[in-house]
C-alpha cells in the first residue's frame, strides 16, 4: 500500500520509459514470494527430502516412476478442480464422476457389443453432460456449488451402484478385455512407456499436458482472465461484461473432461470397473488444489501449484510404503500437510502483499 | 464551450416513479464536452435514480433525455456504453486479487493469434495500462500488483482511466470521493479534471459541496427527488452552495429542535413523573 501519492504530471515527470526508482525494491525474491505455487514447492521439497532420508528405496528410478504414476492419477483431476476453485466453485461430484465415466464407457461397449472406442466416445458425451448439468444448475438456481454438487455426488453414487447391479447383476462390470478396440484404447489411456530402462505410465503424459493447457488458459487467454475474475469478484466481473455463467459452466465441463480421462484410465488398466469406487477422492482433489495455493474462496491459485499438490500426495502415499510404515499413517500426513501448506500460503501471501 | 453543438447529454424535466413513490421529478441537467456537471444532494435525494437513468439501468417516465441532441430511452447499460456513457460506481467493478493490467482490460481483453493459439496481447495490455494511467497522471510502480493493494483513490483513478481508454464521451462518477480522505480526494478530483481536459463530459455525483465547487462548471441540487437549484459556476459562491446543500434555514430549525428535544425514555431519559421506565 502506498502512503504517498504520486504527484507527477505527464509533462513534469521523468520523460520516457525510464525505470521507476520505486521498482528497485521489488526484488526477484519478492516476485518469487508472490507466486501462488511457492508454498507447495517448499512442501514438495520438504517431503522429498524427508522420504529420501527415511526410505532407502525412495530415490530409485523405479520408485520415482511409481510416485509419478500415483501423482498423475490425482493430478489429472486436481488441475481442472483447481481451475474450478480459482473460479470460485467446488465440485464434490468429481470423485464419483470418474467412476461414472468408466462405467458408462464399459457398459455401453459391452451391452451394445460395440467397438470400445464407441463406448469411450459416448462416455465423453455423458460425462461432459453431467458437467454441464452441474454448471447450469449452479448458474440458474444461484444455490451454493457445495449443495448442488453434493446433490450430484449422492445421485451419481446411487446411480453407479444401481445401474451396474441392474445391468450386470453384480457391483462390477463385465470384462471388456477381449472386445474390439480394447488394445488401442489401452494404448491411449493405460499404457506404459520406457525411458532409460524405467517404465512410466502414460497418465504422466496426460497429467503434464493438462497442466500445460490449464496454465496456458489461465495466464494467457481471455478465458483465464475471466476465471480469475468470476472467482475474485463475480459482481465486478459481470459489471464489465464477463460472461460469468458461460465461464462457470465451462469450468465444470473441464472437471468433467478430467474425470473422463481418469475414468478411461481406470477402465483400461483393469478392464473391469468397481461401481463403488471414487467416493472420497473429490476431497483429495480439493486438498491437492489448496496445498497448491488455490484460495478456498476463489480468485487466486495456479494449475502448476495443483500439480505440485498432487505430487506431494503421490510422494507421501508411496513414500510411506517405501519406508515400510503402516499405510494407516497416510491420512494423518495429508491432514497435517494440508494445515501446514495453508498456513504457509496465508503467511506468504500476507508478506508478499504487505511488502509491496 | 461551443454553443452551436448539442450537449453530450441533456435531461429536461425528467421524472421517475416507482409505483406511487416519486423518486425523481422534473430534473434538468446539461452535460457538455469538456465540462463537469455536479449533482449534489443528501441521502435519498434521488442521485442514484438519476445515475441509473443516465447509465441505462432504469428508464425515465416523463420528460426528455437527449444524447447529442437525439431523444433517447436507454434500455440497458450496454446501450449506454455503446453510446459512450461510462459509469464508475462506488464499488468500482474491480477484482481486488487480480493485477492492475488484468483489471484494466477485464471483459474487453485484446487478443492476437488464431484458433487455439488466440491469446491475450499481454505486452500491449501491460504497456497500455501503464501509459494510460500515466496519461491521467497516475504513476504506478508495478502494473502487476494486485489492484487490492492500491489505495482507494488510486483504484478510483484506474476505474476512471479505464472508462476514458474505452472511448467514453461522458463519464458518470458516483460519489468518487465519498470513502476517501482529504488527500486522496484531491488526487481523484485531479484525475476528474484531467478527464475533463481530455474533452469528456463529466457528471460528478457527490454530497460534498466543497469537492464539487473545486472542479464543477455547473451544479444541480436535488432534495427529496426534486430539483431545488441549478446554477452555473459564476452564478454562485461556495458559501451559498454549502448553505443550500445543508438545507439553509432547515439547519437552523434542526439546531433549534435539537436544543429543545427531551431525551427519549428508551435512551435513558425519564418519564414525566420521574420514575425509570
Interface residues (C-beta under 8 A of the other chain):
Chain A: X1 X2 X5 X6 X8 X9 X10 X13 X20 X22 X23 X26 X216 X220 X221 X222 X224 X225 X228 X229 X232 X233 X235 X236 X237 X239 X240 X241 X242 X295 X299 X300 X353 X356
Chain B: X78 X89 X91 X92 X93 X94 X95 X96 X97 X98 X102 X105 X106 X107 X108 X109 X111 X118 X119 X120 X122 X134 X135 X137 X138 X139 X140 X141 X142 X145 X146 X148 X149 X150 X151 X153 X154 X183 X184 X187
